[in-house]
């Protein structure tokens, strides 16, 4: 049976974005964070997103920033 790992990122008020849906505050150049996300992306498995996160990411993935 496959293992399910959960990674949840929220702020103390329960949201990751501001009232306008902006998450630019989360995109800082942090070597430790970049290493953590690179390890997660490199692993085998499935990515499960909620509707709102999926819609946000679907707009981001085709951009040049998604491949940096």
PDB file of N, CA, C, O and CB in Angstrom:
ATOM      1  N   UNK A   1       0.841  -1.178   0.000  1.00  0.00           N
ATOM      2  CA  UNK A   1       0.000   0.000   0.000  1.00  0.00           C
ATOM      3  C   UNK A   1       0.889   1.245   0.000  1.00  0.00           C
ATOM      4  O   UNK A   1       1.916   1.282   0.677  1.00  0.00           O
ATOM      5  CB  UNK A   1      -0.959  -0.004   1.220  1.00  0.00           C
ATOM      6  N   UNK A   2       0.493   2.243  -0.751  1.00  0.00           N
ATOM      7  CA  UNK A   2       1.254   3.496  -0.834  1.00  0.00           C
ATOM      8  C   UNK A   2       1.135   4.281   0.471  1.00  0.00           C
ATOM      9  O   UNK A   2       0.130   4.211   1.178  1.00  0.00           O
ATOM     10  CB  UNK A   2       0.761   4.356  -2.023  1.00  0.00           C
ATOM     11  N   UNK A   3       2.187   5.022   0.759  1.00  0.00           N
ATOM     12  CA  UNK A   3       2.201   5.855   1.951  1.00  0.00           C
ATOM     13  C   UNK A   3       1.695   7.248   1.589  1.00  0.00           C
ATOM     14  O   UNK A   3       2.035   7.770   0.527  1.00  0.00           O
ATOM     15  CB  UNK A   3       3.626   5.924   2.566  1.00  0.00           C
ATOM     16  N   UNK A   4       0.902   7.846   2.442  1.00  0.00           N
ATOM     17  CA  UNK A   4       0.399   9.200   2.249  1.00  0.00           C
ATOM     18  C   UNK A   4       1.130  10.127   3.205  1.00  0.00           C
ATOM     19  O   UNK A   4       1.072   9.941   4.421  1.00  0.00           O
ATOM     20  CB  UNK A   4      -1.142   9.271   2.470  1.00  0.00           C
ATOM     21  N   UNK A   5       1.816  11.124   2.662  1.00  0.00           N
ATOM     22  CA  UNK A   5       2.495  12.132   3.476  1.00  0.00           C
ATOM     23  C   UNK A   5       1.784  13.460   3.267  1.00  0.00           C
ATOM     24  O   UNK A   5       1.406  13.806   2.148  1.00  0.00           O
ATOM     25  CB  UNK A   5       4.016  12.241   3.109  1.00  0.00           C
ATOM     26  N   UNK A   6       1.610  14.188   4.337  1.00  0.00           N
ATOM     27  CA  UNK A   6       0.895  15.461   4.266  1.00  0.00           C
ATOM     28  C   UNK A   6       1.849  16.592   4.620  1.00  0.00           C
ATOM     29  O   UNK A   6       2.591  16.520   5.599  1.00  0.00           O
ATOM     30  CB  UNK A   6      -0.336  15.464   5.214  1.00  0.00           C
ATOM     31  N   UNK A   7       1.815  17.624   3.814  1.00  0.00           N
ATOM     32  CA  UNK A   7       2.566  18.848   4.085  1.00  0.00           C
ATOM     33  C   UNK A   7       1.562  19.984   3.995  1.00  0.00           C
ATOM     34  O   UNK A   7       1.046  20.278   2.917  1.00  0.00           O
ATOM     35  CB  UNK A   7       3.779  19.049   3.073  1.00  0.00           C
ATOM     36  N   UNK A   8       1.287  20.612   5.104  1.00  0.00           N
ATOM     37  CA  UNK A   8       0.299  21.677   5.174  1.00  0.00           C
ATOM     38  C   UNK A   8       0.991  22.962   5.571  1.00  0.00           C
ATOM     39  O   UNK A   8       1.762  22.979   6.530  1.00  0.00           O
ATOM     40  CB  UNK A   8      -0.829  21.330   6.167  1.00  0.00           C
ATOM     41  N   UNK A   9       0.729  24.028   4.854  1.00  0.00           N
ATOM     42  CA  UNK A   9       1.357  25.307   5.167  1.00  0.00           C
ATOM     43  C   UNK A   9       0.261  26.353   5.316  1.00  0.00           C
ATOM     44  O   UNK A   9      -0.392  26.727   4.341  1.00  0.00           O
ATOM     45  CB  UNK A   9       2.385  25.721   4.066  1.00  0.00           C
ATOM     46  N   UNK A  10       0.068  26.819   6.537  1.00  0.00           N
ATOM     47  CA  UNK A  10      -0.933  27.848   6.805  1.00  0.00           C
ATOM     48  C   UNK A  10      -0.376  28.832   7.834  1.00  0.00           C
ATOM     49  O   UNK A  10       0.608  28.552   8.518  1.00  0.00           O
ATOM     50  CB  UNK A  10      -2.267  27.214   7.308  1.00  0.00           C
ATOM     51  N   UNK A  11      -1.021  29.972   7.923  1.00  0.00           N
ATOM     52  CA  UNK A  11      -0.620  30.950   8.934  1.00  0.00           C
ATOM     53  C   UNK A  11      -1.458  30.736  10.193  1.00  0.00           C
ATOM     54  O   UNK A  11      -2.332  29.869  10.212  1.00  0.00           O
ATOM     55  CB  UNK A  11      -0.784  32.410   8.400  1.00  0.00           C
ATOM     56  N   UNK A  12      -1.206  31.499  11.223  1.00  0.00           N
ATOM     57  CA  UNK A  12      -1.937  31.336  12.478  1.00  0.00           C
ATOM     58  C   UNK A  12      -3.437  31.566  12.324  1.00  0.00           C
ATOM     59  O   UNK A  12      -4.225  30.998  13.079  1.00  0.00           O
ATOM     60  CB  UNK A  12      -1.388  32.282  13.515  1.00  0.00           C
ATOM     61  N   UNK A  13      -3.846  32.393  11.355  1.00  0.00           N
ATOM     62  CA  UNK A  13      -5.274  32.619  11.158  1.00  0.00           C
ATOM     63  C   UNK A  13      -5.908  31.600  10.209  1.00  0.00           C
ATOM     64  O   UNK A  13      -7.089  31.709   9.881  1.00  0.00           O
ATOM     65  CB  UNK A  13      -5.502  34.015  10.628  1.00  0.00           C
ATOM     66  N   UNK A  14      -5.125  30.612   9.768  1.00  0.00           N
ATOM     67  CA  UNK A  14      -5.664  29.525   8.961  1.00  0.00           C
ATOM     68  C   UNK A  14      -5.550  29.701   7.459  1.00  0.00           C
ATOM     69  O   UNK A  14      -6.096  28.896   6.705  1.00  0.00           O
ATOM     70  CB  UNK A  14      -7.067  29.338   9.297  1.00  0.00           C
ATOM     71  N   UNK A  15      -4.860  30.723   7.011  1.00  0.00           N
ATOM     72  CA  UNK A  15      -4.720  30.990   5.586  1.00  0.00           C
ATOM     73  C   UNK A  15      -3.249  31.155   5.230  1.00  0.00           C
ATOM     74  O   UNK A  15      -2.434  31.521   6.077  1.00  0.00           O
ATOM     75  CB  UNK A  15      -5.517  32.245   5.184  1.00  0.00           C
ATOM     76  N   UNK A  16      -2.918  30.882   3.978  1.00  0.00           N
ATOM     77  CA  UNK A  16      -1.552  31.126   3.516  1.00  0.00           C
ATOM     78  C   UNK A  16      -1.494  32.429   2.716  1.00  0.00           C
ATOM     79  O   UNK A  16      -0.419  33.005   2.554  1.00  0.00           O
ATOM     80  CB  UNK A  16      -1.044  29.939   2.656  1.00  0.00           C
ATOM     81  N   UNK A  17      -2.630  32.892   2.219  1.00  0.00           N
ATOM     82  CA  UNK A  17      -2.646  34.100   1.393  1.00  0.00           C
ATOM     83  C   UNK A  17      -3.305  35.253   2.143  1.00  0.00           C
ATOM     84  O   UNK A  17      -3.965  35.053   3.162  1.00  0.00           O
ATOM     85  CB  UNK A  17      -3.382  33.838   0.066  1.00  0.00           C
ATOM     86  N   UNK A  18      -3.114  36.467   1.619  1.00  0.00           N
ATOM     87  CA  UNK A  18      -3.772  37.624   2.213  1.00  0.00           C
ATOM     88  C   UNK A  18      -5.211  37.719   1.693  1.00  0.00           C
ATOM     89  O   UNK A  18      -5.665  36.831   0.972  1.00  0.00           O
ATOM     90  CB  UNK A  18      -2.984  38.928   1.898  1.00  0.00           C
ATOM     91  N   UNK A  19      -5.913  38.764   2.044  1.00  0.00           N
ATOM     92  CA  UNK A  19      -7.330  38.890   1.662  1.00  0.00           C
ATOM     93  C   UNK A  19      -7.538  39.017   0.162  1.00  0.00           C
ATOM     94  O   UNK A  19      -8.654  38.824  -0.321  1.00  0.00           O
ATOM     95  CB  UNK A  19      -7.940  40.086   2.345  1.00  0.00           C
ATOM     96  N   UNK A  20      -6.483  39.339  -0.586  1.00  0.00           N
ATOM     97  CA  UNK A  20      -6.573  39.425  -2.045  1.00  0.00           C
ATOM     98  C   UNK A  20      -6.082  38.160  -2.740  1.00  0.00           C
ATOM     99  O   UNK A  20      -6.008  38.116  -3.968  1.00  0.00           O
ATOM    100  CB  UNK A  20      -5.780  40.611  -2.539  1.00  0.00           C
ATOM    101  N   UNK A  21      -5.744  37.129  -1.961  1.00  0.00           N
ATOM    102  CA  UNK A  21      -5.240  35.890  -2.539  1.00  0.00           C
ATOM    103  C   UNK A  21      -3.761  35.917  -2.866  1.00  0.00           C
ATOM    104  O   UNK A  21      -3.264  35.013  -3.538  1.00  0.00           O
ATOM    105  CB  UNK A  21      -5.999  35.574  -3.765  1.00  0.00           C
ATOM    106  N   UNK A  22      -3.048  36.931  -2.407  1.00  0.00           N
ATOM    107  CA  UNK A  22      -1.627  37.086  -2.718  1.00  0.00           C
ATOM    108  C   UNK A  22      -0.771  36.233  -1.779  1.00  0.00           C
ATOM    109  O   UNK A  22      -0.945  36.272  -0.561  1.00  0.00           O
ATOM    110  CB  UNK A  22      -1.214  38.568  -2.619  1.00  0.00           C
ATOM    111  N   UNK A  23       0.161  35.459  -2.360  1.00  0.00           N
ATOM    112  CA  UNK A  23       1.092  34.679  -1.543  1.00  0.00           C
ATOM    113  C   UNK A  23       2.548  35.054  -1.839  1.00  0.00           C
ATOM    114  O   UNK A  23       3.466  34.278  -1.575  1.00  0.00           O
ATOM    115  CB  UNK A  23       0.877  33.178  -1.784  1.00  0.00           C
ATOM    116  N   UNK A  24       2.741  36.248  -2.387  1.00  0.00           N
ATOM    117  CA  UNK A  24       4.104  36.650  -2.752  1.00  0.00           C
ATOM    118  C   UNK A  24       5.024  36.713  -1.537  1.00  0.00           C
ATOM    119  O   UNK A  24       6.239  36.590  -1.689  1.00  0.00           O
ATOM    120  CB  UNK A  24       4.083  38.004  -3.450  1.00  0.00           C
ATOM    121  N   UNK A  25       4.483  36.899  -0.350  1.00  0.00           N
ATOM    122  CA  UNK A  25       5.312  36.936   0.852  1.00  0.00           C
ATOM    123  C   UNK A  25       6.034  35.606   1.062  1.00  0.00           C
ATOM    124  O   UNK A  25       7.083  35.565   1.704  1.00  0.00           O
ATOM    125  CB  UNK A  25       4.456  37.272   2.079  1.00  0.00           C
ATOM    126  N   UNK A  26       5.484  34.533   0.530  1.00  0.00           N
ATOM    127  CA  UNK A  26       6.052  33.199   0.748  1.00  0.00           C
ATOM    128  C   UNK A  26       7.174  32.864  -0.220  1.00  0.00           C
ATOM    129  O   UNK A  26       7.820  31.826  -0.070  1.00  0.00           O
ATOM    130  CB  UNK A  26       4.971  32.159   0.634  1.00  0.00           C
ATOM    131  N   UNK A  27       7.422  33.706  -1.199  1.00  0.00           N
ATOM    132  CA  UNK A  27       8.427  33.411  -2.222  1.00  0.00           C
ATOM    133  C   UNK A  27       9.713  34.177  -1.938  1.00  0.00           C
ATOM    134  O   UNK A  27      10.058  35.129  -2.638  1.00  0.00           O
ATOM    135  CB  UNK A  27       7.894  33.762  -3.626  1.00  0.00           C
ATOM    136  N   UNK A  28      10.391  33.753  -0.925  1.00  0.00           N
ATOM    137  CA  UNK A  28      11.678  34.357  -0.580  1.00  0.00           C
ATOM    138  C   UNK A  28      12.798  33.410  -0.988  1.00  0.00           C
ATOM    139  O   UNK A  28      12.594  32.199  -1.075  1.00  0.00           O
ATOM    140  CB  UNK A  28      11.758  34.681   0.941  1.00  0.00           C
ATOM    141  N   UNK A  29      13.962  33.957  -1.235  1.00  0.00           N
ATOM    142  CA  UNK A  29      15.103  33.117  -1.586  1.00  0.00           C
ATOM    143  C   UNK A  29      15.712  32.571  -0.298  1.00  0.00           C
ATOM    144  O   UNK A  29      16.546  33.219   0.334  1.00  0.00           O
ATOM    145  CB  UNK A  29      16.164  33.916  -2.418  1.00  0.00           C
ATOM    146  N   UNK A  30      15.285  31.379   0.074  1.00  0.00           N
ATOM    147  CA  UNK A  30      15.716  30.743   1.310  1.00  0.00           C
ATOM    148  C   UNK A  30      16.351  29.394   0.958  1.00  0.00           C
ATOM    149  O   UNK A  30      15.631  28.464   0.594  1.00  0.00           O
ATOM    150  CB  UNK A  30      14.516  30.566   2.306  1.00  0.00           C
ATOM    151  N   UNK A  31      17.662  29.264   1.055  1.00  0.00           N
ATOM    152  CA  UNK A  31      18.338  28.023   0.660  1.00  0.00           C
ATOM    153  C   UNK A  31      17.791  26.777   1.360  1.00  0.00           C
ATOM    154  O   UNK A  31      17.649  25.727   0.733  1.00  0.00           O
ATOM    155  CB  UNK A  31      19.811  28.141   0.943  1.00  0.00           C
ATOM    156  N   UNK A  32      17.486  26.887   2.648  1.00  0.00           N
ATOM    157  CA  UNK A  32      16.963  25.727   3.375  1.00  0.00           C
ATOM    158  C   UNK A  32      15.595  25.314   2.828  1.00  0.00           C
ATOM    159  O   UNK A  32      15.334  24.126   2.635  1.00  0.00           O
ATOM    160  CB  UNK A  32      16.860  26.037   4.881  1.00  0.00           C
ATOM    161  N   UNK A  33      14.727  26.292   2.581  1.00  0.00           N
ATOM    162  CA  UNK A  33      13.404  26.008   2.015  1.00  0.00           C
ATOM    163  C   UNK A  33      13.536  25.436   0.602  1.00  0.00           C
ATOM    164  O   UNK A  33      12.841  24.483   0.250  1.00  0.00           O
ATOM    165  CB  UNK A  33      12.536  27.290   1.995  1.00  0.00           C
ATOM    166  N   UNK A  34      14.418  26.010  -0.197  1.00  0.00           N
ATOM    167  CA  UNK A  34      14.622  25.518  -1.562  1.00  0.00           C
ATOM    168  C   UNK A  34      15.095  24.064  -1.563  1.00  0.00           C
ATOM    169  O   UNK A  34      14.654  23.274  -2.398  1.00  0.00           O
ATOM    170  CB  UNK A  34      15.639  26.400  -2.299  1.00  0.00           C
ATOM    171  N   UNK A  35      15.978  23.706  -0.645  1.00  0.00           N
ATOM    172  CA  UNK A  35      16.447  22.324  -0.549  1.00  0.00           C
ATOM    173  C   UNK A  35      15.303  21.395  -0.140  1.00  0.00           C
ATOM    174  O   UNK A  35      15.155  20.308  -0.700  1.00  0.00           O
ATOM    175  CB  UNK A  35      17.610  22.218   0.460  1.00  0.00           C
ATOM    176  N   UNK A  36      14.498  21.817   0.828  1.00  0.00           N
ATOM    177  CA  UNK A  36      13.370  21.013   1.291  1.00  0.00           C
ATOM    178  C   UNK A  36      12.380  20.756   0.150  1.00  0.00           C
ATOM    179  O   UNK A  36      11.950  19.621  -0.056  1.00  0.00           O
ATOM    180  CB  UNK A  36      12.660  21.713   2.466  1.00  0.00           C
ATOM    181  N   UNK A  37      12.022  21.804  -0.585  1.00  0.00           N
ATOM    182  CA  UNK A  37      11.053  21.626  -1.667  1.00  0.00           C
ATOM    183  C   UNK A  37      11.641  20.814  -2.820  1.00  0.00           C
ATOM    184  O   UNK A  37      10.925  20.040  -3.455  1.00  0.00           O
ATOM    185  CB  UNK A  37      10.578  22.986  -2.179  1.00  0.00           C
ATOM    186  N   UNK A  38      12.934  20.980  -3.098  1.00  0.00           N
ATOM    187  CA  UNK A  38      13.570  20.197  -4.162  1.00  0.00           C
ATOM    188  C   UNK A  38      13.561  18.707  -3.820  1.00  0.00           C
ATOM    189  O   UNK A  38      13.357  17.870  -4.700  1.00  0.00           O
ATOM    190  CB  UNK A  38      15.017  20.680  -4.395  1.00  0.00           C
ATOM    191  N   UNK A  39      13.779  18.375  -2.560  1.00  0.00           N
ATOM    192  CA  UNK A  39      13.738  16.972  -2.141  1.00  0.00           C
ATOM    193  C   UNK A  39      12.332  16.406  -2.285  1.00  0.00           C
ATOM    194  O   UNK A  39      12.165  15.259  -2.699  1.00  0.00           O
ATOM    195  CB  UNK A  39      14.220  16.827  -0.687  1.00  0.00           C
ATOM    196  N   UNK A  40      11.320  17.199  -1.948  1.00  0.00           N
ATOM    197  CA  UNK A  40       9.934  16.739  -2.062  1.00  0.00           C
ATOM    198  C   UNK A  40       9.528  16.567  -3.518  1.00  0.00           C
ATOM    199  O   UNK A  40       8.841  15.605  -3.861  1.00  0.00           O
ATOM    200  CB  UNK A  40       8.986  17.720  -1.370  1.00  0.00           C
ATOM    201  N   UNK A  41       9.942  17.477  -4.365  1.00  0.00           N
ATOM    202  CA  UNK A  41       9.599  17.400  -5.780  1.00  0.00           C
ATOM    203  C   UNK A  41      10.275  16.198  -6.419  1.00  0.00           C
ATOM    204  O   UNK A  41       9.704  15.564  -7.307  1.00  0.00           O
ATOM    205  CB  UNK A  41      10.000  18.690  -6.508  1.00  0.00           C
ATOM    206  N   UNK A  42      11.468  15.884  -5.984  1.00  0.00           N
ATOM    207  CA  UNK A  42      12.219  14.785  -6.564  1.00  0.00           C
ATOM    208  C   UNK A  42      11.740  13.403  -6.142  1.00  0.00           C
ATOM    209  O   UNK A  42      12.158  12.403  -6.725  1.00  0.00           O
ATOM    210  CB  UNK A  42      13.641  14.930  -6.211  1.00  0.00           C
ATOM    211  N   UNK A  43      10.878  13.332  -5.150  1.00  0.00           N
ATOM    212  CA  UNK A  43      10.414  12.018  -4.703  1.00  0.00           C
ATOM    213  C   UNK A  43       9.293  11.512  -5.604  1.00  0.00           C
ATOM    214  O   UNK A  43       8.615  12.282  -6.285  1.00  0.00           O
ATOM    215  CB  UNK A  43       9.934  12.081  -3.240  1.00  0.00           C
ATOM    216  N   UNK A  44       9.126  10.209  -5.586  1.00  0.00           N
ATOM    217  CA  UNK A  44       8.046   9.618  -6.364  1.00  0.00           C
ATOM    218  C   UNK A  44       6.753   9.720  -5.565  1.00  0.00           C
ATOM    219  O   UNK A  44       6.766   9.687  -4.334  1.00  0.00           O
ATOM    220  CB  UNK A  44       8.361   8.139  -6.730  1.00  0.00           C
ATOM    221  N   UNK A  45       5.656   9.841  -6.267  1.00  0.00           N
ATOM    222  CA  UNK A  45       4.374   9.888  -5.588  1.00  0.00           C
ATOM    223  C   UNK A  45       3.400  10.787  -6.321  1.00  0.00           C
ATOM    224  O   UNK A  45       3.657  11.255  -7.430  1.00  0.00           O
ATOM    225  CB  UNK A  45       4.548  10.361  -4.162  1.00  0.00           C
ATOM    226  N   UNK A  46       2.306  11.006  -5.682  1.00  0.00           N
ATOM    227  CA  UNK A  46       1.238  11.816  -6.250  1.00  0.00           C
ATOM    228  C   UNK A  46       1.106  13.113  -5.464  1.00  0.00           C
ATOM    229  O   UNK A  46       1.388  13.163  -4.267  1.00  0.00           O
ATOM    230  CB  UNK A  46      -0.098  11.042  -6.254  1.00  0.00           C
ATOM    231  N   UNK A  47       0.679  14.141  -6.147  1.00  0.00           N
ATOM    232  CA  UNK A  47       0.436  15.430  -5.522  1.00  0.00           C
ATOM    233  C   UNK A  47      -1.069  15.649  -5.468  1.00  0.00           C
ATOM    234  O   UNK A  47      -1.738  15.630  -6.501  1.00  0.00           O
ATOM    235  CB  UNK A  47       1.151  16.584  -6.296  1.00  0.00           C
ATOM    236  N   UNK A  48      -1.600  15.854  -4.281  1.00  0.00           N
ATOM    237  CA  UNK A  48      -3.032  16.062  -4.104  1.00  0.00           C
ATOM    238  C   UNK A  48      -3.236  17.496  -3.622  1.00  0.00           C
ATOM    239  O   UNK A  48      -2.674  17.904  -2.605  1.00  0.00           O
ATOM    240  CB  UNK A  48      -3.647  15.022  -3.092  1.00  0.00           C
ATOM    241  N   UNK A  49      -4.036  18.248  -4.355  1.00  0.00           N
ATOM    242  CA  UNK A  49      -4.304  19.640  -4.023  1.00  0.00           C
ATOM    243  C   UNK A  49      -5.797  19.864  -3.851  1.00  0.00           C
ATOM    244  O   UNK A  49      -6.614  19.164  -4.450  1.00  0.00           O
ATOM    245  CB  UNK A  49      -3.745  20.572  -5.105  1.00  0.00           C
ATOM    246  N   UNK A  50      -6.143  20.830  -3.038  1.00  0.00           N
ATOM    247  CA  UNK A  50      -7.532  21.278  -2.956  1.00  0.00           C
ATOM    248  C   UNK A  50      -7.855  22.135  -4.175  1.00  0.00           C
ATOM    249  O   UNK A  50      -6.957  22.523  -4.922  1.00  0.00           O
ATOM    250  CB  UNK A  50      -7.786  22.071  -1.641  1.00  0.00           C
ATOM    251  N   UNK A  51      -9.126  22.425  -4.374  1.00  0.00           N
ATOM    252  CA  UNK A  51      -9.555  23.153  -5.565  1.00  0.00           C
ATOM    253  C   UNK A  51      -8.886  24.519  -5.686  1.00  0.00           C
ATOM    254  O   UNK A  51      -8.378  24.866  -6.752  1.00  0.00           O
ATOM    255  CB  UNK A  51     -11.058  23.324  -5.552  1.00  0.00           C
ATOM    256  N   UNK A  52      -8.880  25.276  -4.632  1.00  0.00           N
ATOM    257  CA  UNK A  52      -8.340  26.644  -4.698  1.00  0.00           C
ATOM    258  C   UNK A  52      -6.837  26.611  -4.965  1.00  0.00           C
ATOM    259  O   UNK A  52      -6.335  27.378  -5.786  1.00  0.00           O
ATOM    260  CB  UNK A  52      -8.631  27.412  -3.383  1.00  0.00           C
ATOM    261  N   UNK A  53      -6.120  25.727  -4.277  1.00  0.00           N
ATOM    262  CA  UNK A  53      -4.679  25.615  -4.509  1.00  0.00           C
ATOM    263  C   UNK A  53      -4.405  25.135  -5.925  1.00  0.00           C
ATOM    264  O   UNK A  53      -3.489  25.626  -6.584  1.00  0.00           O
ATOM    265  CB  UNK A  53      -4.037  24.658  -3.491  1.00  0.00           C
ATOM    266  N   UNK A  54      -5.198  24.175  -6.395  1.00  0.00           N
ATOM    267  CA  UNK A  54      -5.008  23.691  -7.764  1.00  0.00           C
ATOM    268  C   UNK A  54      -5.200  24.825  -8.771  1.00  0.00           C
ATOM    269  O   UNK A  54      -4.391  24.982  -9.685  1.00  0.00           O
ATOM    270  CB  UNK A  54      -5.985  22.539  -8.068  1.00  0.00           C
ATOM    271  N   UNK A  55      -6.256  25.610  -8.611  1.00  0.00           N
ATOM    272  CA  UNK A  55      -6.509  26.712  -9.547  1.00  0.00           C
ATOM    273  C   UNK A  55      -5.374  27.728  -9.516  1.00  0.00           C
ATOM    274  O   UNK A  55      -4.992  28.266 -10.555  1.00  0.00           O
ATOM    275  CB  UNK A  55      -7.841  27.405  -9.216  1.00  0.00           C
ATOM    276  N   UNK A  56      -4.836  27.990  -8.338  1.00  0.00           N
ATOM    277  CA  UNK A  56      -3.702  28.906  -8.214  1.00  0.00           C
ATOM    278  C   UNK A  56      -2.474  28.332  -8.913  1.00  0.00           C
ATOM    279  O   UNK A  56      -1.804  29.038  -9.666  1.00  0.00           O
ATOM    280  CB  UNK A  56      -3.390  29.186  -6.730  1.00  0.00           C
ATOM    281  N   UNK A  57      -2.176  27.063  -8.672  1.00  0.00           N
ATOM    282  CA  UNK A  57      -0.995  26.439  -9.253  1.00  0.00           C
ATOM    283  C   UNK A  57      -1.147  26.214 -10.756  1.00  0.00           C
ATOM    284  O   UNK A  57      -0.167  26.322 -11.493  1.00  0.00           O
ATOM    285  CB  UNK A  57      -0.712  25.120  -8.559  1.00  0.00           C
ATOM    286  N   UNK A  58      -2.346  25.906 -11.217  1.00  0.00           N
ATOM    287  CA  UNK A  58      -2.565  25.687 -12.655  1.00  0.00           C
ATOM    288  C   UNK A  58      -2.239  26.944 -13.444  1.00  0.00           C
ATOM    289  O   UNK A  58      -1.799  26.856 -14.590  1.00  0.00           O
ATOM    290  CB  UNK A  58      -4.021  25.257 -12.926  1.00  0.00           C
ATOM    291  N   UNK A  59      -2.447  28.109 -12.849  1.00  0.00           N
ATOM    292  CA  UNK A  59      -2.086  29.355 -13.501  1.00  0.00           C
ATOM    293  C   UNK A  59      -0.589  29.635 -13.438  1.00  0.00           C
ATOM    294  O   UNK A  59      -0.061  30.377 -14.267  1.00  0.00           O
ATOM    295  CB  UNK A  59      -2.842  30.494 -12.876  1.00  0.00           C
ATOM    296  N   UNK A  60       0.095  29.051 -12.467  1.00  0.00           N
ATOM    297  CA  UNK A  60       1.519  29.292 -12.274  1.00  0.00           C
ATOM    298  C   UNK A  60       2.393  28.343 -13.089  1.00  0.00           C
ATOM    299  O   UNK A  60       3.406  28.765 -13.646  1.00  0.00           O
ATOM    300  CB  UNK A  60       1.864  29.167 -10.812  1.00  0.00           C
ATOM    301  N   UNK A  61       2.015  27.069 -13.167  1.00  0.00           N
ATOM    302  CA  UNK A  61       2.870  26.063 -13.797  1.00  0.00           C
ATOM    303  C   UNK A  61       3.298  26.391 -15.223  1.00  0.00           C
ATOM    304  O   UNK A  61       4.433  26.079 -15.586  1.00  0.00           O
ATOM    305  CB  UNK A  61       2.167  24.760 -13.799  1.00  0.00           C
ATOM    306  N   UNK A  62       2.443  27.009 -16.060  1.00  0.00           N
ATOM    307  CA  UNK A  62       2.904  27.283 -17.425  1.00  0.00           C
ATOM    308  C   UNK A  62       3.830  28.513 -17.549  1.00  0.00           C
ATOM    309  O   UNK A  62       4.255  28.847 -18.655  1.00  0.00           O
ATOM    310  CB  UNK A  62       1.706  27.476 -18.317  1.00  0.00           C
ATOM    311  N   UNK A  63       4.137  29.173 -16.456  1.00  0.00           N
ATOM    312  CA  UNK A  63       4.966  30.378 -16.524  1.00  0.00           C
ATOM    313  C   UNK A  63       6.442  30.038 -16.408  1.00  0.00           C
ATOM    314  O   UNK A  63       6.794  28.965 -15.918  1.00  0.00           O
ATOM    315  CB  UNK A  63       4.571  31.361 -15.423  1.00  0.00           C
ATOM    316  N   UNK A  64       7.314  30.946 -16.857  1.00  0.00           N
ATOM    317  CA  UNK A  64       8.768  30.706 -16.763  1.00  0.00           C
ATOM    318  C   UNK A  64       9.245  30.544 -15.308  1.00  0.00           C
ATOM    319  O   UNK A  64      10.245  29.871 -15.060  1.00  0.00           O
ATOM    320  CB  UNK A  64       9.531  31.864 -17.427  1.00  0.00           C
ATOM    321  N   UNK A  65       8.539  31.155 -14.349  1.00  0.00           N
ATOM    322  CA  UNK A  65       8.953  31.068 -12.937  1.00  0.00           C
ATOM    323  C   UNK A  65       8.829  29.643 -12.393  1.00  0.00           C
ATOM    324  O   UNK A  65       9.515  29.289 -11.434  1.00  0.00           O
ATOM    325  CB  UNK A  65       8.110  32.023 -12.079  1.00  0.00           C
ATOM    326  N   UNK A  66       7.971  28.829 -12.987  1.00  0.00           N
ATOM    327  CA  UNK A  66       7.738  27.469 -12.494  1.00  0.00           C
ATOM    328  C   UNK A  66       8.931  26.553 -12.724  1.00  0.00           C
ATOM    329  O   UNK A  66       9.032  25.511 -12.076  1.00  0.00           O
ATOM    330  CB  UNK A  66       6.515  26.881 -13.162  1.00  0.00           C
ATOM    331  N   UNK A  67       9.821  26.906 -13.612  1.00  0.00           N
ATOM    332  CA  UNK A  67      10.946  26.027 -13.927  1.00  0.00           C
ATOM    333  C   UNK A  67      12.265  26.497 -13.319  1.00  0.00           C
ATOM    334  O   UNK A  67      13.314  25.907 -13.579  1.00  0.00           O
ATOM    335  CB  UNK A  67      11.096  25.914 -15.420  1.00  0.00           C
ATOM    336  N   UNK A  68      12.218  27.526 -12.535  1.00  0.00           N
ATOM    337  CA  UNK A  68      13.454  28.034 -11.907  1.00  0.00           C
ATOM    338  C   UNK A  68      13.959  27.106 -10.854  1.00  0.00           C
ATOM    339  O   UNK A  68      14.984  27.380 -10.230  1.00  0.00           O
ATOM    340  CB  UNK A  68      13.233  29.397 -11.301  1.00  0.00           C
TER     341      UNK A  68
END
